[in-house]
């Protein structure tokens, strides 16, 4: 199959070109990846899957096409990883400059088993609601949980108050859907 491809079988230049693109992306600090070799291998496998889409008649040189495909794949990996990290909000997530964590914001009323079970359920529902938020809405929710007001958040996040209020509306909808009305006061 690969021998019938316009680029022929995988060339000696392709893996080093991918490795160079990965190193460049890491050096520019645009991406946070721990294992360069694993990332390079993943990019090579992706290249082997998509290289058949190369069309020399479109004018791009094979190396240019490889660099574009690799860069886009790295961006996609970075976005997926960032999304996973944002959705995995933990109660030990630090909030602000203090030693305060998200779990500290949930009141510990009593040590009775019923109260502990209710607190555990509330924490789980809060984590679930926060995991449904993305991007700006998640940032605004965490800021509100820190006690910031909309004006402070709009200044901190560099967005308009109108955008903050739209995020607050989205947050309210998610928390209502999760039956967390007590957070909406």
C-alpha positions in Angstrom: 0.0 0.0 0.0 2.6 2.5 1.0 4.7 1.8 -2.1 1.8 3.0 -4.3 1.6 6.3 -2.3 3.0 9.5 -4.0 5.6 9.7 -1.2 6.5 6.0 -1.5 7.4 4.0 1.6 8.2 5.8 4.8 11.4 7.8 4.1 14.5 8.3 6.2 13.7 12.0 6.5 10.2 11.7 7.9 10.9 10.5 11.5 13.7 13.1 12.1 11.4 15.8 10.6 8.6 14.8 13.0 11.1 14.7 16.0 12.3 18.2 15.0 8.7 19.5 14.9 8.0 17.9 18.4 11.1 19.5 19.9 10.3 22.9 18.4 6.8 22.7 19.9 8.1 21.8 23.3 10.9 24.4 23.1 8.4 27.1 22.3 6.6 26.1 25.5 3.3 26.0 23.6 2.8 22.4 24.7 3.4 20.6 28.0 4.4 17.1 27.4 6.4 14.8 29.6 7.8 12.2 27.2 9.3 13.5 24.0 9.9 9.9 22.6 6.3 8.8 23.3 5.0 12.0 21.7 7.2 11.6 18.7 6.1 8.0 18.2 2.5 9.1 18.5 3.1 11.7 15.8 4.8 9.2 13.5 1.9 6.8 13.8 -0.5 9.6 13.1 1.6 10.6 10.1 1.5 7.1 8.7 -2.3 7.1 8.9 -2.8 10.5 7.2 0.2 10.7 4.8 -1.9 9.1 2.1 -3.9 12.3 1.9 -0.9 14.1 0.5 -1.6 15.4 -3.0 1.5 16.7 -4.8 -0.7 18.5 -7.3 -1.8 21.0 -4.5 1.6 22.5 -4.6 2.9 21.8 -1.0 6.2 20.0 -0.6 6.1 16.7 1.3 8.1 18.2 4.2 5.8 21.2 4.4 2.8 18.9 4.5 4.4 16.7 7.2 5.1 19.8 9.3 1.5 21.1 9.0 0.1 17.6 9.8 2.4 17.2 12.8 1.7 20.7 14.2 -2.0 20.3 13.9 -1.8 16.9 15.6 0.2 18.4 18.5 -2.4 21.2 18.8 -5.2 18.6 18.9 -3.4 16.5 21.5 -2.8 19.6 23.6 -6.5 20.7 23.4 -7.7 17.2 24.3 -5.3 17.0 27.3 -6.3 20.5 28.5 -10.0 19.6 28.3 -9.4 16.5 30.3 -7.5 18.5 32.9 -10.3 21.1 33.2 -12.9 18.4 33.6 -11.0 16.6 36.3 -11.5 19.3 38.9 -10.5 17.9 42.3 -11.4 19.1 45.7 -7.7 19.6 46.6 -7.4 22.1 43.7 -5.8 25.2 45.2 -7.9 28.4 45.0 -6.2 31.8 44.9 -2.9 32.6 46.5 -3.8 31.2 50.0 -3.6 27.5 51.0 -7.4 27.4 50.5 -8.7 24.5 48.4 -12.0 23.8 46.6 -12.8 21.3 49.3 -12.4 23.9 52.0 -15.2 25.9 50.6 -17.7 23.2 51.4 -18.7 23.6 55.0 -18.0 20.7 57.5 -21.0 21.0 59.8 -20.7 17.9 61.8 -19.0 14.6 62.0 -22.1 12.5 62.2 -22.4 9.8 59.6 -25.5 11.4 58.1 -23.7 14.7 57.8 -20.6 13.1 56.4 -22.7 11.2 53.8 -24.5 14.4 52.9 -21.2 16.3 52.5 -19.8 13.5 50.4 -22.8 13.6 48.1 -22.6 17.5 47.9 -18.9 17.3 47.0 -19.7 14.7 44.3 -22.5 16.8 42.9 -20.4 19.9 42.9 -17.5 18.1 41.1 -20.0 16.8 38.6 -21.4 20.3 38.0 -18.0 21.8 37.6 -16.9 19.0 35.2 -19.8 20.0 33.0 -18.4 23.6 32.7 -15.8 24.5 30.2 -13.4 27.4 29.5 -14.6 30.8 30.7 -17.6 29.4 32.6 -15.4 27.2 34.7 -13.0 30.1 35.4 -15.9 32.3 36.4 -17.4 29.5 38.6 -14.1 29.0 40.4 -13.6 32.7 40.8 -17.1 33.1 42.3 -16.4 30.2 44.7 -13.3 32.2 45.8 -15.6 35.0 46.7 -14.8 37.3 43.8 -17.5 39.5 42.3 -18.3 39.9 38.6 -16.4 43.2 38.3 -13.2 41.6 39.8 -13.6 38.5 37.6 -14.0 40.6 34.4 -10.9 42.5 35.3 -8.9 39.4 36.2 -10.0 37.4 33.2 -9.8 40.3 30.8 -13.4 40.0 29.6 -16.4 42.3 29.8 -18.9 42.2 32.6 -21.5 41.2 30.1 -19.4 38.1 29.2 -19.1 37.3 32.9 -22.9 37.5 33.4 -23.4 35.2 30.4 -21.0 32.7 32.1 -22.9 33.1 35.4 -26.1 32.3 33.5 -24.5 29.1 32.1 -23.2 28.2 35.5 -26.7 28.7 37.0 -28.3 26.4 34.4 -25.7 23.7 35.1 -26.1 23.9 38.8 -29.9 24.0 38.6 -29.8 20.9 36.4 -27.6 19.2 39.1 -30.1 20.2 41.8 -27.5 22.5 43.5 -29.9 25.4 44.1 -28.1 26.2 47.4 -25.1 27.4 45.4 -27.1 29.9 43.4 -27.9 32.3 46.3 
